[in-house]
Amino acid sequence: TRFSLAYLAFFGFMNVYALRVNLSVAILSMVNSTYMASHNNSNISGDVCPSSHAHKTLETGEFNWDAHKRSLVLGAFFYGYILTQLPGGYLASRFGGKWLFGGGVLCTSVLTLLTPVAARTSFALLIVVRVLEGIGEGVTFPAMHAMWGSWAPPVDRSRLVSVTYAGSQFGTVVAQPISGILCASTFLGGWPSVFYVFGSLGVLWCIVWFIFAHSTPDKHPRISPAELHFIQSNVEPPYTTTSTILVLTLHLSDDSRLPMLLSVPWWEIATSKRVWAISIAHFCNNWGFYTLLTCLPTYLKDVLKFDIQQDGFMSALPYLVMWITINLFGLLADYLRQHNILNTTQTRKTMNAIGLSFPFCCSGFVQLVTLGCNKAAAISMICLATAFSGAAFSGFNTNHVDIGSRYAGILMGITNTWATIPGFAGPAVVGLLTEHNVSKDQWQIVFYISAAVYLFGVVAYTLLGTGKEQPWNKRNKMEEIG
């Protein structure tokens, strides 16, 4: 049953990321390229690659947005996304991750369906819609982590978490090429069909999720007694909340109960160097990831000169590779722990080092400058970087449940709050560097910045991280007596 939940959540995160990234491709058809080139004072350098016969310059977009406005549109989602990370973890613990996760995806799906109307009404309304979409999706990762805090026994933890969040990459794989095809077609008006198709798929998934998902194992009507016992005997029970406090009931006699009020250990969590280790690694990983996610289609179009349909497929390739490696590294991590080859701390640090150091030392982020206009080589190097970055999902991204399973949703909310900053900071940096000079040299600066951030994440997590359960996660001794 726990693996059924993982695959159901996999398709949920496929929708989450399809709803998030479709704009990165659609915006290339939405924007009037001729207007943008003539009004942003940019210098289209000779350092860009020559256009191939297959390349089509999009000049028919209906919106006259310069590079600054385009970066605002791409980054607006994350301004909302950052607001609901911590509340999402808390609310998932109080009301259950099922309803919060499903509700977040449903909200984003409906707003995605309204995106074409918003864009054609006003630029400001589009920004508002994208911010609201971010608010809706902001609860999804903390909500799912809260569920895994109840569902994931240590022996299966890497696989379950990796399978679930691999849906993010698969959603990107699906959304980007399909978005390119839809934009190049006349179906439902071209680019608006991108939002209609993925918004509708999101709503359909929500219906299935609400029917079959359950926040905790004991609430699942079809789980076997053996599996329920296995999970409950290996996983700390999550805390439950009434208002803003945790209520633990102690059975002191057959007919008397003494309620004990225990606050969530906010200070211990906030000052824990283990939580800060995850936060730093999460931030550094997302800087490179979001740089690719939101800006790779633009790089392929403006510098490497792919056309819109090629752009969608080329943008998706790195995430196809990453989707595969996330699952493989998840299996490897659990194998290493089950066979006592590495302990939990060593496993997390090893996977994190692989996941963050390869994009730095041997990936496209550093090597693109040497590749000239060899498009196949450039895409191959980016794929190599994302392939190894899949290991990080068995590193820092699973570590929340290791150190504090009872507060896993809140921990994910904390670290993902920091990790959301690159979502709007990354596109802003790209816009700043390329607005007035579109060239390989300027884009190389973008990649070098990502490499430096990755390196910092490797060092910080190696020094501060751990796989050991923290004292503030363990049950109160009086609860054990109860």
N, C-alpha and C positions, 0 to 999 in steps of 0.2 A: 504493500500500500504506500509506503514512503517513496518508493521509486515511481509509482504512478503519479504521486503528487509532484515529484521532480519533473516529470515529462509534461504534466499539465502546466506547471509553472514555466517550463521551457517555452511553450507556445505563448504564454503570457508575456514573457520578456521579448519574444520575437515581435509581438505586436507593439510592445513598449518602444522598442528601438525603431521599428518601421515607422511608427507615428512621429518619432523624433527626427529621423534623418531624411525623410522624403523631401523636406524643404531644401536640403543641401543640393539636390539634383534639380528639383523643380524651379528653383530660383534662377537657374541658368536660362530657362525658357521664359520666365516671368519678366526679366529685366531687359530693357532695350539696350543692347550692347553699343550701338552707335552713339546713343545719348550719353552713356556712361563714359565712353572713351573721350567724348568732346567736352564733358563738364566736370571731370574730376581732376583735370590738370595733370594727369598721369603721363609718364614717359614710357611708352611701350618700347622697351629696349631691344636692340638687336641681339641681345643675349638670350631671347626666347627662341624656341625651336621653330623652324620653318613649318608652315602649314602643309599637310599632306593633301592629296587629292580628295581623300575621304573626309577631311575636316570641313565642317560647315560652321560658318560664323553666324551666330544667332543675332539678328538685328530686328526681329519682329516682336520682341517682348513688349508688353503693353505698359510696363511701369518704368518711369524715368527715375531710377534710383542710382545715385553715385555709389562709390565703394564704401563710403562711410555709412550710408543708409543700409546697404547690403549687409555690412558687418553688424549693424544694430538688429536687423531682422534675424540673423543667424544666432546672435547672442542673447536675444530677448528671452528665449525659453529658459535659460539658466538663471535669470534673475528671479523667476518664479520658483524654479526647481530648488534653489538653495533655501527658500523660506520654510519648506515643509519637511525637511529631512529629520530634524530632531523631534518636532511634533508628531511626525509619522511613526517614529519608533515608540514613542510614549503611547499614542492612541492605539497602535497595534497590540501593545501589551494589555491595554485596558479593554478594548472591544473585540480583539481578535484580528489577526492579519488577513484572514479571508476577505472580510468586508472592506477593509481599507485598501488592500491591493486591487480587488475587483472594482471598487468605486473609483480609485485613481485612474485606472485604465479606461473605465467608462466615461469619465469626465473628459479625458484627453481625446477619446474617440469622437465624442459629440462635437467638441470644439474643432477637431480636424475637419469634420464635415462642413463646418461653417467658415473655414479659412478662406476659400475663394470669395465668398460674399464679403468678408471682412477686408480682404486685400483690395477689392474693387470699391469699397465704401470709403476708406481712408487709410493712410499709412499708420496713423496713430491707433486706429482700431485693430489693425493687424498686429501691432506690437502688443496691445492689451491681450488679444487672443493668445498669442504665443506665450506671454507671461503666465496667463491662466492655465495653459497646457502644462507649463513647467510646474505650477503649483499642484496640479493633479498627479503628475508623474513623480513628484518629489517624495511621495509616501511609499512608492512601490518597493524600492530596495530595502528600506527599514522594515516594512511590513513583512516581506518575505524572509528576511533574516530573523525576525521575531518568530515566525513559524518554524524555521529550522532550529531555533533554540529549543523548541519542544519536540521536534520530529527527528533530528539527526543524531544518532548515536556516534560516538567517536570513530568507530571502525569504518563507517560509511561516509563520514562527514565531507571529505574532499570530493568524492564522486558526486554526492547529492548536490552540493553547492555548485560544483563545476558544471554538471548537467543543466542545472537551473539557469545559471547566468550565461551559459553558452548560447542560450536563446537570444541574447543581446546581439552577438555577432551574426547569428543566423538571420535575425531580423534585418540587419544591415545588408547581408548578402542578398536577401530577397528583395528588399525595398529599393536599393540603388539601381540595379539593372531594370527592374520593372518600372521604376519611376522614369528612367530614360526612355524606355519604349513608349510609355503612356504620353510623355511630353512630346515625342516625335509623331504621335498619332493624332487623329481627329476625334478620338473617342471622348465623348462628354466635354468637348472643347479643348482637348490637349492637356495642358498642365493642370487644370482643375480636377481632372479625373484622378490624378495622383492622390489627392486628399479625399475624394469620394470613395475610392476603392479601399484605401487602408483604414479610413474611418469606419467603414461598414464592417470590415473584417474584425476590427477591434471590438465593436459592439457584439458581434456573433460570439467571439471568444468569451466575453464577459458572461453571457448567458450560460455557457458550458461551465465556466469557473464557479459561478454561484450555485450551480446544481451539485457539482461533484467534489468541490474542495471543502476542507474542514480545518479550522485553525489549529486544533490539537488532536493527538491520536485518540484520546478517550472520547472525543465527540464524533469520531468517524464510525458510521453504522456498519461498514463492511470489513473493518480490520479484524484479523484473526486474533484470538486471545494470546497466542504464542508471540505474535509480533508486538502486540500491545505491551505484554510483559517485558519483552526484550528492550523495547524503547524506554519504557518507564524505569527499568532497572539500570539503565546506562546514561540517562539524561536527567540533569537537575530540573525539577519542575519550575516553570516560569513563575515569576511573581505575579500576583493579581492585584489590581488596584481598585480602591473605592475613593472617588474624588482624586486627590493628589497623593494619597498615602497607601501603603501596603498593609493589608490586614491579615494577620496570621492568627488562626484560632487554635487554642491549646485545649485539649480534652483533659481536664484535671479530675473529672469524675464522670459518671455516667450521665448526669443531668446538669452539669455546670460547665460553662465555657468562659475563658478569660481572653478577651481580645487584646492583642499586643500590636501596637502601631510601630511600624518600622519604615522610615523614609528610604527612598531609593538613594544609594550611596553616591550622590552627585559629586561631592568633594573628592572622594577617593577616585572616582572615574576621571574627573577633570584633571587631577594631579598625577595620574598614573602614567609613568613613562612608557608603559606597554601600549596604552591607548594612543599616546602621542606617536609612537613608532608606526602604528597602523595608519594614523592620520597622515603622517608625512609620506609614507609609501603610497597611500591612496591618492594624495594630491599629485605626487610626481608621476605616477602611472597615468593618471587622467590628463595631465598636461599634454603628454604625447598622444594619448588616445583621442582626446577631443580635438587636437590640432588636425589629426587625420580625418576624424569623423566629419567635422564641419567645413574643413578647408581643402581636403584632397580633391574633390570635384573641381573646385576653382583652379587649383594648381594644374590639374590635368588639362583643363580647357585653355587657360591663359598662357601656360608655359610649354607644356608638351603637345598642345594643339590636338587633343582628342575631340571628336565630335560628340554630340549629346548622347547618342546611343552607345558609342564606345566608352564614353566617360562613365556611364552607369555601370557597365560591366567591369571596367578597369578599377573603378572605385570599390567594387564589391570583392574583388579577388583577395585583398589582404584579410578581409574578415572571414572569407570562406576558409582560408588557411588557419586563421586563429580559432574558428569554431571547432575545427578538427583537433587542433593541439590542446585546447582547453580540456576536452574530454580525455585525451591521452595522458596529459600531465596529471589530471585528477586520479586516473587509475594508477599511475606510477606513484603518486604521493601516498595513496592508501596502501599500496603494496609495500612501500618502504617502511611504513609504520607497522603494518600487520606482521611483517616478518622481522621486526626489530632491527632492521638495517640502520635506520635513523630514528631518533625519537621525534616527538612532535615539534619541538623547537628547531631541531636541525632540519627537519623536513620543510617547515615554513620558511626558514631563512634561505635554504638552498633553492626552493622554488621561486622565492621572491628575487633572489640574486640573478637567477636565469632570466626571469620575466622582465627585469628592469635593466640588466647590464647588456644583454644582447642588442636591444635597440640603440644602446649607446655605442658599443665598441665595434659592431660588425654589420650594422644595418644601414638602410637607406638614409637614415637621419644624418649620418656622418659621411657616407660614401656618395651621395647623389651628385656632389660637385664634380666628381671624377668621371661621371657617366656621360657627360655631354647630352646629346639628344637621342641617345639609345633608349627608346621608350621601353623596350622589353627588359633591358637591364635595370632601368629605374623601378619599374613595377616589381621585378624580381627581388630587388633589395628591400623594398617596402614590405613585400610579402615575408621575407626572411625575418625582418624586425617584428612583425605582428605574430609570426609563427611562434617565436620564443616568448613573446610577451604573454601568450596564453598560460604560461607556467605561473604567472603572478596570481591567478585565480585560486591556485592551491597554496599560495603564500599568504600575503597580507589579507586577501579578500575572504579567506575562510577563518582567519585568526580571531575574529570577533567571537565566534562561537567557542573557540578553544579557551579563551581567557575569561569569558563571561557569558555563558550560554543563557543564563536567566535574564540578562539584559542585552541580548544580542541585537534586538531591534533598535534600542537606544544607542548602542555603540555604533551600529551602522549609520544611524542618523547623525551622530557626531562626526565620524570620519568622512562621511559622504558630503557633509556640509562644507568641510574644507576642500574636498575633492571636486566640488561643483564650481569653485572659483575659476579653474582653468576653462570651464565651458564658455564663459563670457570674456575672460582675460585673453585666452588664446586667439579667438577671432579678432579681438581688438589689436593685439600685437601684430597679427598678420596684416590687418588693414593699415596700421601705422607704417609698417615696413614696405608694403607694396602699393599703397594708394597712389604715390607719385612716381613710382619706378617699378614697373612689372618686369622682372628679370630673374634668371636663375640665381644670380648672386644674391639678390634680396631674399629669395625664398630659401637659399642656403642658410642665411642668418636665422630664419625661422627654425630650420632643422637643427642647427647648432645649439640654439637655446633649448630645444627639447632634449638634446643629448645631455646637456649640462644638468638639467633638472632630473633626468633619469639617474644620472650618476649620484647625485645627492640623495635620492631615494634609496639606492642600494646601500650606501654607507650608513645612513641614519637607521634603517631597519635592522641591519646587521648588528649594529652596536646596541640598540635598545629593545629589539623585539624578543618575544618569548612565546612558547606554545603551552605554558603552564597555566592552569586555572588560577585566577587571582583570589586572594583571601576575601575580598568584598563580594565575590559571587557565591561563596559557600553558604549553606543554610545556617541560620541562627541556631545555636545549640538548644535554645528553649523550644524551637520548632521541632528539633529532633526528639525531644522529650515528649512533645505532643503527639 
